Amino acid sequence: MSRGHRPEVAIEEAKRHATSLGFLVISLDTSWIPVDFFAIRSGCLTLIRVRRIKYGYYNVPDIEASCEREIAELREFPITGDIARELWVKGCDKHFHRYRVIQDRVEAIEKGSEKISFGQQTLVEG
């Protein structure tokens, strides 16, 4: 598990943001798993980890470097099927930046256009 305190305020803000995006949010009251909450939309379950950062660099290489431990923990969490893993980063700009964590890479999820994978198919939602 990551060192330091969980960003409780950012987690609650992320839950509200997820709800505004149309997700059904499932809260977790445990710290022994590397997931802050579950979100469900369009039949897809997403495991979400929230992190706060104090600088304004949100490109994938910078996020991979600054959130290395959280990304590794998400990848190590055993899941099966069509379950997605996402890292939501709240930075100094007060916005959430979302990243899909895949076994071999991290992808930025652009605002207004999301890719939701269902096996071999990909659905783009706005």
C-alpha positions as CSV (number, residue, x, y, z in Angstrom):
1,M,0.0,0.0,0.0
2,S,1.2,3.5,-0.7
3,R,2.8,5.5,2.1
4,G,1.2,8.6,3.5
5,H,-2.4,9.4,4.2
6,R,-5.1,8.7,1.7
7,P,-6.4,11.9,0.1
8,E,-9.9,11.6,1.7
9,V,-11.1,15.0,0.5
10,A,-10.0,14.3,-3.1
11,I,-11.6,10.9,-3.0
12,E,-14.9,12.4,-2.0
13,E,-14.6,15.0,-4.7
14,A,-13.8,12.2,-7.2
15,K,-16.9,10.3,-6.2
16,R,-19.0,13.4,-6.8
17,H,-17.3,13.9,-10.1
18,A,-17.8,10.3,-11.2
19,T,-21.5,10.6,-10.3
20,S,-21.7,13.8,-12.5
21,L,-20.2,11.8,-15.4
22,G,-23.0,9.2,-15.1
23,F,-21.2,6.5,-13.0
24,L,-22.8,4.6,-10.2
25,V,-20.3,4.9,-7.4
26,I,-19.7,2.1,-4.9
27,S,-17.8,3.3,-1.8
28,L,-15.1,1.3,0.0
29,D,-14.4,1.6,3.7
30,T,-11.1,-0.3,3.7
31,S,-7.5,0.7,3.2
32,W,-6.1,-2.8,2.6
33,I,-6.8,-2.8,-1.1
34,P,-5.3,-0.3,-3.6
35,V,-8.6,1.0,-4.8
36,D,-10.5,4.0,-3.4
37,F,-13.9,3.3,-5.0
38,F,-15.7,1.3,-7.7
39,A,-17.6,3.0,-10.5
40,I,-20.1,1.4,-12.9
41,R,-21.3,2.8,-16.2
42,S,-22.6,1.2,-19.4
43,G,-22.2,-2.3,-17.8
44,C,-18.5,-1.8,-17.2
45,L,-16.9,-1.9,-13.7
46,T,-14.0,0.4,-13.1
47,L,-11.6,0.3,-10.1
48,I,-10.5,3.8,-9.3
49,R,-7.5,5.1,-7.4
50,V,-7.3,8.8,-6.5
51,R,-4.0,10.7,-6.1
52,R,-3.2,14.3,-5.5
53,I,-0.2,16.0,-7.0
54,K,1.2,19.4,-6.4
55,Y,2.5,20.3,-9.8
56,G,0.9,20.9,-13.2
57,Y,2.4,18.2,-15.4
58,Y,-0.2,15.7,-16.5
59,N,1.3,14.0,-19.5
60,V,1.5,10.2,-19.3
61,P,5.3,10.0,-18.7
62,D,5.1,12.5,-15.8
63,I,2.2,10.6,-14.3
64,E,4.0,7.3,-14.7
65,A,7.0,8.7,-12.8
66,S,5.1,10.5,-10.0
67,C,2.4,7.8,-9.5
68,E,4.6,4.8,-10.1
69,R,3.6,3.1,-6.8
70,E,-0.1,3.6,-7.3
71,I,0.1,2.3,-10.9
72,A,2.0,-0.8,-9.8
73,E,-0.5,-1.5,-7.0
74,L,-3.4,-1.2,-9.4
75,R,-1.7,-3.6,-11.9
76,E,-1.0,-6.1,-9.1
77,F,-4.6,-6.1,-7.9
78,P,-6.1,-9.4,-9.2
79,I,-9.0,-8.9,-11.5
80,T,-10.6,-10.9,-14.3
81,G,-12.9,-10.2,-17.2
82,D,-13.8,-6.7,-18.4
83,I,-12.9,-4.7,-15.4
84,A,-11.0,-1.5,-16.0
85,R,-8.4,0.2,-13.7
86,E,-8.1,4.0,-13.6
87,L,-6.0,6.5,-11.8
88,W,-7.7,9.8,-11.2
89,V,-5.2,12.6,-10.4
90,K,-6.3,15.9,-8.9
91,G,-3.6,18.5,-9.4
92,C,-3.0,22.1,-8.6
93,D,-5.4,23.1,-11.4
94,K,-8.3,21.7,-9.2
95,H,-9.4,19.3,-12.0
96,F,-9.3,15.6,-12.3
97,H,-7.1,14.0,-14.9
98,R,-8.0,10.4,-15.7
99,Y,-5.7,7.6,-16.8
100,R,-6.5,4.1,-17.8
101,V,-4.0,1.7,-16.3
102,I,-3.4,-1.3,-18.5
103,Q,-0.9,-4.1,-17.9
104,D,1.7,-2.8,-20.3
105,R,0.9,1.0,-20.5
106,V,-1.0,4.0,-19.1
107,E,-3.3,5.9,-21.4
108,A,-4.8,9.4,-20.7
109,I,-8.5,9.6,-21.0
110,E,-9.4,12.8,-22.8
111,K,-12.3,14.9,-21.4
112,G,-15.5,14.4,-23.4
113,S,-14.3,11.3,-25.2
114,E,-13.8,8.0,-23.3
115,K,-13.0,4.6,-24.5
116,I,-14.7,1.8,-22.6
117,S,-13.5,-1.6,-23.6
118,F,-15.8,-4.7,-23.6
119,G,-13.6,-7.6,-24.6
120,Q,-12.5,-6.9,-28.2
121,Q,-15.0,-4.0,-28.7
122,T,-14.4,-0.4,-27.8
123,L,-17.3,2.1,-27.1
124,V,-16.6,5.8,-27.3
125,E,-18.7,7.9,-25.0
126,G,-18.9,11.7,-24.9
